[in-house]
Amino acid sequence: MAETDIGEEAARWVAENWDADLTVGEWWQRLADAGYSHPTLPEAAGGRGYSRAGNAAVRQAIADAGAMGPPTGLGMMLAAPTIAAHGTPAQIETYVKPILNGVDAWCQLFSEPNAGSDLASLQTSAVRDGDEYVVNGQKVWTSGGKIADKGMLIARTDPQMPKHSGIAWFAFDMHQPGVDVRPLTEMTGRAIFNEVFIDDARVHHDDLIGDVGNGWRVANDTLMFERMSLGANPVPLRSCAPGSIANNLDKRAGDIVERARSGEDGVPQPNLALWQRLVDHATESGRITDPVLRDQFVRFYELATVNRLTAMRGRTRGASSASPNISKLMMSELFRSARELGASVIGMDATLATQGSLESQIQEMVMFSPGPAIYGGTDQVQRNIIGERGLGLPREPGPGKETPFSELPKN
Ligand SMILES: Cc1cc2nc3c(=O)[nH]c(=O)nc-3n(C[C@H](O)[C@H](O)[C@H](O)COP(=O)(O)OP(=O)(O)OC[C@H]3O[C@@H](n4cnc5c(N)ncnc54)[C@H](O)[C@@H]3O)c2cc1C
């Protein structure tokens, strides 16, 4: 179906179904039942099999109607597409459905104190014990860990195998003894991410996504979905966190939309809508005539436009396999550029801002802006991948690929 048809069909559906008096849980269930919660998933996994352009058309229809978006968070962004791609039909039923209707929130248990960019160095172990695995280790920078019901856990099942082989990807229950989630406060003042200590926790063999030695491939797909989403700058929608701990399902959907509209919710996306808000602000204050500021405005506009076009090219057939990495890299540049522009426009007012104002959003963006150059793989790592996969440059030197993990030097 063409994008315009998808958009029109979605707009008709939203007009018939959206009601601000529904609870969040009821609205999310309607979206999920119609395949509009995550339209890029295959139909068998509760989506509509749309392309990213089709997804953008659906999001636009929801935004135009002033309706609430689907659940936010890493379940939607990472766990659902990964399990849809690698899970059995039973696993899709068990795990993807409660993501699409917002019942479960997920976190990503990938990074460890000694395994970030070099993720395959992970040392969290999963040792087989009958039908289960016993898990021990430490994860870090776990976004949303405090409100997660489930975790995308990668753990080492066999240290005698080469580094990238003895790894498994599990759907891991966060509500169990032996899982200790400790918040880490960032300079924004929020505590988005956490340390997670795992001490003799358990995961059933049925919760292994993909084969036991195949976790690295599954994890790479998770990372690919992450880079694609982080670089996509999607149509922004007003929504809230899913899951049993965030406890939003019984709230009135219209109230969530209103609260998000008033701008309470953190860092703005670095897009042309933000650019326009900054132009309006500078016009009102009279600073729009400042030639240095005008220069910054043009630079950001160019960057945002090029980023949009790059994302469009990434959606076409024959796009480079490194295109998610290019978009992700551009997004961190866009965050930095928006930070500089925003800080120039707002000036000292940012430090006295009231919550929900443009000034406070820019202040938060200034504090948050180093993050996008780190999460989902740092800028340097994206450049390495673009060089190796996109341009065919030689791989980074390192130990032989067949060396057992147990024989490699570790921190
Ligand atoms: C806001 C935020 C949210 C996050 N959320 C999550 C999450 O939910 N789950 C999760 O698992 N992780 C999460 N992370 C962690 C993130 O994925 C890691 O921080 C990232 O992969 C970098 O790892 P590291 O911090 O260990 O840095 P390191 O890997 O130690 O890197 C340190 C520096 O060395 C550079 N470097 C490393 N290797 C190379 C190389 N081969 N070539 C060139 N330069 C190199 C890096 O670019 C970096 O500048 C989050 C991070 C942030 C900032």
The ligand as an ORCA input file, in Angstrom:
! r2SCAN-3c Opt
* xyz 0 1
  C      22.126      7.824     28.200
  C      22.674      6.422     28.036
  C      21.814      5.350     28.074
  C      22.299      4.042     27.955
  N      21.413      2.988     28.040
  C      21.875      1.714     27.988
  C      20.972      0.609     28.162
  O      19.774      0.786     28.366
  N      21.471     -0.645     28.140
  C      22.784     -0.905     27.917
  O      23.150     -2.057     27.861
  N      23.676      0.124     27.764
  C      23.244      1.422     27.787
  N      24.117      2.477     27.653
  C      25.547      2.172     27.574
  C      26.185      2.442     26.224
  O      25.766      1.507     25.263
  C      27.708      2.404     26.454
  O      28.001      3.492     27.309
  C      28.468      2.512     25.177
  O      28.352      1.348     24.423
  C      29.960      2.816     25.419
  O      30.508      1.908     26.303
  P      31.380      2.390     27.556
  O      30.590      3.430     28.283
  O      31.795      1.180     28.293
  O      32.637      3.138     26.938
  P      33.947      2.441     26.357
  O      33.588      1.318     25.454
  O      34.874      2.130     27.497
  O      34.562      3.601     25.480
  C      35.337      4.684     26.046
  C      35.821      5.560     24.896
  O      36.684      4.786     24.016
  C      36.225      4.847     22.668
  N      36.440      3.544     22.028
  C      36.185      2.326     22.542
  N      36.484      1.361     21.648
  C      36.917      1.991     20.530
  C      37.377      1.533     19.252
  N      37.425      0.226     18.967
  N      37.737      2.464     18.336
  C      37.671      3.800     18.636
  N      37.264      4.283     19.835
  C      36.895      3.396     20.761
  C      34.738      5.122     22.796
  O      34.230      5.731     21.619
  C      34.686      6.060     23.989
  O      34.957      7.378     23.582
  C      23.681      3.805     27.768
  C      24.562      4.900     27.707
  C      24.064      6.193     27.854
  C      25.036      7.346     27.802
*
